[in-house]
Amino acid sequence: MRTTIRQAVTAALLAAGTAAGSRVHESPYNARKAFPALVVEGAGARWTEGVTEIQEARTMPAGAQRPVKRLYRFAVVAEVQDGTDYAAARDTLAGQAEACVAALQITGVAQIVPVAYQDADDNTAGKPIRQGVQIYEALYFTTQGDPTTPR
């Protein structure tokens, strides 16, 4: 489900007509060279305290077919190149992305909610890249032993 969630968010952002246009990337390996851009990736240690998915077994006894509640944390990163009004451009792009994610329905996902936001900088390009990092939690349920199929 984690891949499904990231891919669905990426597709929705591509279709939404944000200021990033076609520059929406899912878990990219290379640094972006064209801006503004949006990046969708697992939150992990880069953006949070290191936990990407919180899992809770809902019943006893343990074993296959037992329901597992999952809260998957992912980030949508709004990236703009440093400029005269980068903060406003970053905030506008992050707001466009949040509006898109708020309207998104993914089969098997009960809800997606924003849980944290932070400003960040990336200096991998010629000029600094200003980032707005919105962390979301996607709530879904699976059975133990099958984390890809929603219950």
N, C-alpha and C positions, 0 to 999 in steps of 0.2 A: 504493500500500500504506500510506502514512503515514496517510491519512484512514481507511482500513479499520481500521488498528490502533487509532487514537484512538477511533473509533466502537465497536469491539468492547470495548475497555476500559471505555468509558462505559456501555455496555449491561450489561456484567457487574457493574459497581459498582452500577448501579441495581437489579439483580436480587438483589444479595448481602445486602440488608438491613443495611447499615452504619448507624452512628449518623447519617449524613448523610441517610438516607432517600431522598426523591426529589430532593434538592438536589445533584445530580451534573451538572456542566456540562462540555461539550466545547468548548474554545477560545472561552470567552465574551468578549464585547466589553464588557459593562457589569459594574461591580463587583457582587458579591453583597450582598443585603440581609438574607438569612435564613441562620442558622447553626445547627449545624455544616454545612459544605458540602465537596464534593470537586470539584476542577477537573482536567481532563485536557487537556494542551496540549503542543505541541512544546517541547522544552527551550530551544533557541535561546539568544540572548544574555541573556535575562532570568535564566536559571538556571545556565548553564554558560559555558564560555569562548567561546561563540558558534557552535559547530558543532552543528547539529541532526542531521546524518546523515553518517557516515563511509562512504566508498565505495571499493571496491578492485576493479579489473579483475582477473579471475582467469586470463585466458589471453591469448595473442597470436595473430593480429594484432588491432588495434583494429577497431571497426565494429559494425554492427548484428548482433544475435544473440550477441554475446560475453557470457559470464556476468559479472555484477557482484554482488559481496558487499556487502550494505548493513547497517549498524548504525544504526538509527534511535533517537535519544534523545528520550524524551518524559518529561514530569513528571506525577505525580499529587500535587496539592497539597491537603493536609488543612487546612481553615480553620475556626477556632473564634473566637468573640468573646471578648475579654479578660474574664476572670473570676477567681474565687478559686483555681481549680485548672486553669487553661488548659493548662498543659504536659501534665498527665496526660490531659486530654480530647483534645488534639491528638495525642499519642502513641498513644492508643487508636484513634483514627480512622485514623491513618496505618497502624497495624498491621492493622486490619481491611481496609484497601485492599490492603496488600501480600499478605495471605493470599488475597484474591480474585484478584489478578493472577497469583500463583504457580500457581493452579489453572487459569488460562485457557489454552485451546487456540484458536489462530487459524489457519485454513487458509493455508498458504504461509509461516508464520512458524516458524522452526526452534526459537527459544527467546526468552524474555523474562526478563531478569535485572536485579535492582537493582544500581546501580553507585555511587550517591552519595546522601547525605541532608544536608539543611541546614534549620535553623530560620530563619524570616524573619518580618518584621512588615509589615503593610499598614495605613496610616492613612487610607484613603479613606472609612471609615464613621465614625459618631458616636463609637464606641469602637474602640480598636485591634483589628485582626484578627491573631491569631497563626496562623502557617502552619508546617506541616511539609512540606517539599518533597522527595519521593522521586523520584530520577531513575532511569529504566530504559533499558536498551538492548534493542531488538527486532532479532534477527538474521533476515534473509531474503535471498533471491537472486532477481534478475530478469535479463533480458537488456538489454544496452545499447540505449537508445532506447525502452524500454518499462518505466518504473519502477513502473507500477501492477499489472502482472501477475506473480505469483510464478512462479519457474522450478521 
